[in-house]
Amino acid sequence: MSEKRAFVTLDGLRGIAALAVVTRHAPNFFDSIAVHVLQPNGSIISVGPFFESYLAVDFFFALSGFVLAHAYGDRLRKGMSAARFMTVRMIRLYPLYFVALLVSAVVAQRLWAHGHLSTALLTRDFIFGLLFLPTPNPAALFPLNAPAWSLFDELLANTLFGVIGKRLNTTLLVAIVSATGLTLLYAVNQRLLGFASPGRGAMDAGFEWTSIGAGVARVSYSFFAGILIYRIWKIKRPKGSVPPLLVVIVLGAILAVHPPQGFQTAFDLVSTIIVFPCLIYIGASSRASGVLARAFTWFGLASYAIYVLQAPLYRFILLADAKLATITKIPNPFPSWLPALAFVVFAFIVAVFCDKYIDRPVREFATRLLVRPTSVSSSLNPPITSESGRE
């Protein structure tokens, strides 16, 4: 299986990033080992043990740009249409997104049955969700599955890539990366476009209407930076190979750090603009083998399913058994980390099952139906991610 994956170490990086996001979105399981942040309104929230896990979204964006440039850059330059490219991308993202939407709808229906959600709001949110569009909800762009905001931003970047891919020479690409990088620097430092989350992290924004511009800024830089890194890597690859486990540990450490508040802005920007592209550049040439390669491959294959399903699964579990909501708050014979580990294992098992028995068969069928048969193999095999990602 690992032989079919072009960049196995990047799979490992993708896996640790997905894991970090899971810990952020399941506070009842990770509360006892989480970082707790005081909000401007006086409330305290848990952000999981990986304080910087929101930066996993930016890493996913950059990784997506890299692998899509690898898989489709030449085809776009040779005449692949934007419509066809976006059809392939929707086939890649929508099946598991739809599964997650159904799980979220089951949870929302129970809230509706108990009078906590109106019929009009539930219907509106579900229809917008089916269309993969942000909902006119002030609290979240995608209230039924909050992490989907980054998938939507990813599709915006993909659309632009599909439209300009044929004419995206190196000069234009450098200009785009420079302009979006400077925009990101200025917006984060000046707290523009919705970048204003004191204590939570300088770049923890993009999932609400008030910060939708922040999400666009994040994906605009990281996605095209990933494309640029691929072109650099293709021309001049690193000398030697950095141990793959070391590359993954570095990313994990970055996502786990809790920098002093006065240094958060610098830490986030340096990580996003410089460190993440470098990790992808190095990781692309880092060769994993044996058990490590197989583990990285499994994580890579399951990472998108984990990312898109983790929030609905978490809410579904809490709904199915309300006692789980306080499992780390009451005396019990188990270590406080055991429920957290159990949830991660559960999410991983569900993700692997959905990837193998739902996502792949549906994508193969949809590809044969909507894309020319000669494109089926090449559309399914490249390690495409976006998965990212994402809050």
N, C-alpha and C positions, 0 to 999 in steps of 0.2 A: 504493500500500500504506500509506503514512504517513497518508493521509486516514482510514483505518479505525482508526487508533490514537488514542485520546482524549488521551493525554499523552506526546508523543514525547520530551520532555526527560527524563521519568521513565524512559523506555526506556533512554536513555543512562546514567542513574544506575544502573539495574539492571545494565547491561552491565559498567560499571567495577567494580561490587561483585562480580559473578560472576568477572571476571578476577582480582581480588584473591584470591578463595577458591581458584581454580585454582593460583595460585602457591604457596599454603600447603600444598597437598596433593600436590605433585609435587617432593619435595626433591631427587631425583637430577638433575632438570633445572635447578633454580633454586638449587642449593646454593652455587654460586660467587658469586651476587649476593644471597644471603639473609642475614638476621639470624640469628645463632646464639645460643641461649639455654642457660645452665647450669641444669640441673634439680636439685631437692633431693637426688636420689640420686647426683648427681655426673656424670650423663650430659649430653651436649650435643646439642640437637636444632636442626634448621633450621626456621624458621617462615616462610620465603619473604621476598622483598623488601618485602612489605607487612606490617609487624609487626602492625598493628592490624586485619588482615584478618578476624579473628574477629568484629569488630564489624559486618561485612557482614551477618551473620545478624540482628542487631538492626535494621539498616536494612531488610532484606527484610521482617521482621515488620511494621514500621511502614508500609512501602510497600504490603504486602498489605492491611492494615487500611484504608488510604486507597482503594485501587482496588476492594476488595470493598464498601466503603460506597457508592462511586459506582455500582457495577454492581448491587448487590443490596439496598442499604439500603431503598429505597422499596418494593421487592417484598416484603421481609420485613415491613415495617410494614403492607402491604396484604393480608397473609395467606399469603404463601409459607411452607410448612411447613418445619420444621427438617430433616425427613427428605429433602424434595426438595432443599433447599439443599445438604445434605451429599452427596446423590447427584451433584449438579453438581460439587461440589468434588472428589469422588473420581474422577469422569470426567476432571477437569482434571489431577489429579496422578498417577493410578495408571498409565496406559499407559507413560510414559517411566520411571517408577519400576520397572515390571516389566521393561522392557528392560535397565535398569541391573542389576537383580537377576539376570537371566540371564547377563549378562557377568561379574558377580561370581561366579556359580555355576561358570562355566567355569574361572575362575582358581582357585577353591576346590577344584574337582575335580582339578586338576593337583596341588595341594598334598596332597590326599587320596591320589592315586596314588603319591606319593613318601613316604607315611607321615607327613606333617607335620600331618595333620588326621584325626581319627577319623570313622568313618561316622556314629556317633551324633551328634556335634557338628555335622557338616555337614548332616545331615538336620534336626536341631532348628533350626539357624540358617535354613535355607531355608524351612521351614514357617512359622516366625515371620515371616520376611521376606515371604512370600506374603500373610500376614494383615496386613501393615503394622503389626506390633506389636514392641515392644522384646524382645530376646532375653535370657533369664536368663544373661547372660554378664557377668562382673565387669569385663571390659576395655572393652566398648563396648555401647551399647544396640542398635546395628545393625552387627554385626561384618562382614557381607558388603558393606555400603556405609555407612561411618561417617557421612557427611553427612546421611543420612536421618533422624537424630534430630530435626533442626530441622523437617523435613516433618511428623513425627509431632506435635511440639509445635504446629505450625501448625494441624493438624487438630483438636487439642484446643481451640484458640482459636476456630477456625471453628465447632465444635460449640456452644460457649457463645454465640457470636454468633447462630447459627441459632435457638437456644432462646430467647434474650432479645431478639432483634432487634426483634420487634413492640412490645416495651415499653421499648426503649432510648431514653428521652428524654434530653435534654441534661443534666438534673440527675443522673440515674443514671450517665450516661457520665462526667461530670466526677468523680463520686464514685469510680468504678472506676479511672480514670486516676490520681487523687490517691492512692488507697489502694495501688495496685500500684506507683506511683512511689516512695512512701515505703518500701514493703516492699523494693524493689530497692535503694534507697539504704542502708537499714539492713543488709540481707543482704550486700551487696558490701563495705561498710565493716567489718563484723564478721566477714567470711568465714564466713557461714552458708550453708546450703543447697547447699554444695559449691563456693562461690566461694573457692577457695584455691589459686591457681596462681602462686606467687612467680616473678617474672621473665617469665612467659609472657603476662601480662596479667590485670588484675583481674577481667575478666568472661569470660575464656576458659574457660567451663564449661557443662555441660549434656549432654555426649555420653556420659557414663558413668553407671552406676547411682548412684554416690556423689554425683553432682552433678545428678541428674535434677530436683531441686527448683530448681536454678539455671536450668535451661532453661525450666521453667514460669514462673519469675519474669520471665525476659527476655521471653518471648512475651506474658505477661499485660499487661505495661506497654506494650511497643512496638506490639502489634497494636491495642489500644484507643486508644492515643495517635494512631495513624494514622487511625482512625475519627473521632476528635475533630477532628483537623486538617482532614479532609475537610469536616466540618460548618462549621468556621470559614471555610475557603476558599470554600465554597458561598455563605455569607452575605456575606463581605467579602474580595474578592480583592486581591492586592497591586497597588499602583499602579505601572504601568509593567511592563517585562519585563526581567529580568536576563539577560544573554547566556547562552545555554544551555551553551556550552562552559565558561564560568566556573563554573557550578553543578557540572558534572561534575568539573572540576579540583579544586574544593574538596573534594568527597567523596573523590577519589583521594588528595589530600594527607592527609586525616584518616586514611585506611586505611594510608598509607605511613609516617606519623610513628612514631618510636620514642622516646616520652617517657622521661625518667629514671624509674627504678623508684619513687621517692618520689612521683611525680606521676601514675603510671599510673591509680590508682583515680579521681582527680579527672578525668583526661582521658577515661576510659571513660564515667563517669557523665554528664559534661557533654555529651559527644558523643551518647550514647544518649538522654538525657532532654530535651535542649534542641536541639542542633544538627541531628540527623537530622530531627525533625519540621519544623524551620524550612526545611531544604533541600527537603523534599517540598512544603511550602507554596509556596515560591518556584518550585521546578521545575515545579509544576503549571500555572503561568501563564507559564512561559518558553517562547517559541515558536521552535522550530528550523525551518529551511527548507533546501531544496536538498539538496546532497550530505550535509550534516551530519544533516539529518532522516532521510534514507534510511539512513545509517550507524547512527544511534540506533535506528531501527526494526528493522534487522536484528539488532542486539545485543539489543534487547528481546525479539524473537521467539525468539532462540536461547538466551536467558539461563537459562531453566529447564532446558532440555536440557543445557546446559553444566554447570550446577550438579549435576544428579542423575547425570550420566554421567562427570564428570571423574575421580573416584576409581577407579571400575572400569576406565576406559580406561587410566589410568596403570598400574594393576597388570597389566592385560592386556598392555600394551606391554613392560613389564619381564619378564613371563613369556615372551612370544614371543621375545625376544632378550635373554638375560641380559647381554650386553655393554653394552646400553643403561644398565644400572644403574650403570656406572662411566664413562659417556661424558664427564662433566665432571671426572673424576679423573685421566685419563691424557692424555699429550701427543697432540694431534691438530691437523690443519691448519686447523680451524675455530675462530672466536671462541667463547668459553665461553657466550655468550648465544644462539648459533645453535640448539642443541638445545632450549632453552627456548622460543624463538620458534616453532620447528617444532612443538612439542607444542601450543602455544596455537592455532596455525593448524589443526592436525589436529583438536583438540577442537572448534574452532568449525565446521569443515566437517562433522564427524560430527553435531554438534548441529543444524545447519541441515538436513541430510539427514533425521535422525530426526524433527525437528519437522514437516517438510513431508510426508514420505512414510509416516511411522508414526503420529506423535502426532495430527495433525489428522484423517486419515481414521478412525482408531480412535475419537477423541472424537466425531466427527460421527455415526458409526454407533451408538456407545453412547448418545449423546444422543437420537437418534431412537428407539432401542429402549426407553430407560428414562425419558425425559422427554417430555412432550407435544410434538408436532411444532411447535407455535406458539412453543415456547421455544428451539428449536434455534439460531436466529440470534443471539438475545440471550445465549445461554449461551456461545457460542463467540467472539463478537466483543470483549467487554470485555477490556481489558488486565489480566488477572488474574495476579498473581504471588504467589510465596511462596517462592519458588523459590530460592526461595530458598532461597535461600539460602542459606548456612548452613554450618556447619562440615562 
